[in-house]
Each structure stands twice: as C-alpha cells, then as structure tokens.
Amino acid sequence: MLWFFATNTRVALQKDNLRRLLRTVEALSDLGPVITAERDFSQCAQAMLSVVREAGGAREAALFALHDRPSLLRSLASEGFALMPDPAVVPLLPKHIHALTTLQGPTILDAASYEIYLSSNGNVAPELFKCIAPLKTGGKLVGMVALGRREGEALYDPGEFEALDLLCHYVALAIQNHSLSQTLTQRVSENLRLLASLHGFYDNALQAFAAAIDVKHVNVHGHSLRVGRYAAAIGEAMGMEPGEVAALRAAGYLHDIGKVAVDKRLFGKPTALDPDEFREMADHTVVGHQIVTGIEFPWPRIPEIVRWHHERADGSGYPDSLMMQDVPIEVRVVGLADTFDAMMSERPYRESLTLGGTLSEIVRMTPQKFDPNVVQALLVQVRRDSVGSNRIAFLEDRAALNLAPTDVDHLAATLQHKMSNGRLYLT
Ligand SMILES: [Fe+2]
C-alpha cells in the first residue's frame, strides 16, 4: 500500500515538473519575439512584463531598471496594480543593492524581508510586492521584476521559480542592451556637443589670431581671414567633408603666422623687396612652421600648410621647391586662396587686380603654378556668386566686383582647353 502511494506521488511530481517545463518553454517562446521585435523599448518592456507576469501566475507586476547616482529602481512598465505611479521609483541604499545582487533567483517577500531589499522612501510602497526577482547580467544588478497579488490571493510557490528565473535572465539581457545603447547614444551626442563647442572656440580664437597676424600693414588687413574663408569655400566646392573644410578654414587663418617675425617696415615698402628683404619675408613660412609644429590642433596638416603655401606646382616656390604631387591637396587649396586674395588686394608697389584680371592670370598660370582641380573649384564658387546661388556670397565684401556667368564659363572653358592640351573632345 505504501509502495502504491509512493509511486503515485512520484508520477504526480513528474507530471508537475513536465507541466512546469512546458510552461517555461511556452513563456520563453513568447519572450523571444517580444525582445527581438523592432519597436520602442517601452513597448518591449511592457510586452516582456506581460510574459513574465503570466509565467509567474501573477495578477499584478512591475518591471524596474536600476539607475546609478543616485541608486534607484525606476519602473519601465507595470500592469494590474490599481495605484502605480509612472514611473514608480524606489531609492536603494548600498545594503539593498548588495542584498538584491546576492539574491539567487526570485524570492517571496514578507513583512520581515521588505526592508532587506527595498526602501520605503520612494513613491511606491514595497508592501505591494509579494515576490521579487533580481535582474542580473554577469553578476551585476540591472533591474528587478516585482510580482504583486495572484488570483484569489494564492501564495507563491518557490517550486515555480525556476521558470521565472530563466525568463528573468533574458529580460535582464534586454534591459542591459537597452541601457548600453542609451549610454552610447548619450556619450556620442555629448562628445559631438563638446566637439562643436570646441570648434566654435577654436574658430573664434583663430579668427582673433588671424586679425592679429595682419595688423602690420593696412594693405594686409583682413587677408588671413579672407584666405581662411576662400580656402574653406574651395574645399567645399571640391566636395570635401565638413571636418576637412573646417581644417582648411583654420589653416587659412594661420597660414601667415610666421609674419609676426617679419619687420613691419617691409609690408609698407613702396618698391620691390631687395634679395635680403625677400629672404626675410619668405622665411615667414619656415618661422610659421616652427611656431605651429608641436601644437596639437584638432586638424592635421596645419604645419605643412603653413610651411608650403608658397610652393608652386612646377617646383618654383619656396621654401622647399616642391612639385605639385609632393604637397597635400590642402596645401594647394590654401596656396591658391592666398594668391587669389593677394592679387585682388592693393600693395604699396602695385594696384589691385580686378576679379576678372585675377582669375585670367590664375588660369594663365595653371597648371604650371596651380592644381587645375583647385582652380576649377575656385571658378565654381565665383560662378555661384555670379548667379546668386551662394547662401553667403563667396566674395562677401567684394561681391560688387562680380563677374558675369558667361565670363566665368569662358575662363572655365579656357582651363579645360589647357588641360586637354588643346585637344577637343566631341561627344
Ligand atoms: Fe604667406
């Protein structure tokens, strides 16, 4: 007889285990699509909570995520509770975090254990929760599932916790993933904001620098600022990235920084410079290079641009007599922007050239002195001014000197003709 009862009990237990296992598998198969569905995380949290609540046989449930500084649990979703604030917040002391972290799976709460795991200082009474399950990944607490009353006030059975624990493991992973992606987004936007403010700061500081470089003579006032602006516009017309364009602007502002060491008298000399004076003036490239080398600018190439902006495509420039292919494209852009502005500006020993005269001269000197692609980009910007399609005029204060679009087209055609060595390509 005893043997009969024992066998029956064993069979009943096996059936029970099998039922639990089936329920767990069923809940897990529900949870999979819920976690991986493409939707808003709050909807995902709500759906996960429903699955867990049903698996736990609860009528009420809430899902919490752990937040740092200050440590607290904040609800992501809740259902079934008559009065549950949104969000519900439960501040945690270090002892609570320790207790929740060391908790191995779900546990039933009673009057004696509430304060071990939760504080009463939040906007929700811990007594609403009858069973809690910690959410952990890699041994680290990331949140908590809290179950409230069951149908008919039935008690929770620790024998059912295995399934709940398994589900909570997946919920914990989903919460961890979400908080990681949120942190990443926050960090990226914070870095971008810092970078933007840093660029603003640099731009303002460099503009002040550029103005200071050009104080030596009235004829060069505003030169570095204009070169920065022209270089950036040429880079933009060449399809460069915003970061590269910003670098060109900064390099234009600083390209003549070495002139701080040149005798002020040379800038106002009404005749051509003698060889010694020319050497002193030309040395501004090397002196400038010495000044900016070692400064950690947010853009590369500044030292090369400062040193080589007077190099010419045929190797006739200074200080290193480099050929076009030996200097980076940024150097060629700033070199052309510098020449363009210098030709359009008055000097003590010569009048300024007109815009048309300047561009004709530049096209005449290309490709011997300048990179044709850079010259073409300069023409693109001037043409945009001529048809009024530049939001801010490329020539800004010199817009009155503008050319007719047909004149710019004529110059572009001349450049093309030169580049194809006089050959005509008919289509
Ligand atoms: Fe220069």
Residues whose N, C-alpha, C, O or C-beta is under 5 A from the ligand:
A	BS01	LIG	H255 D256
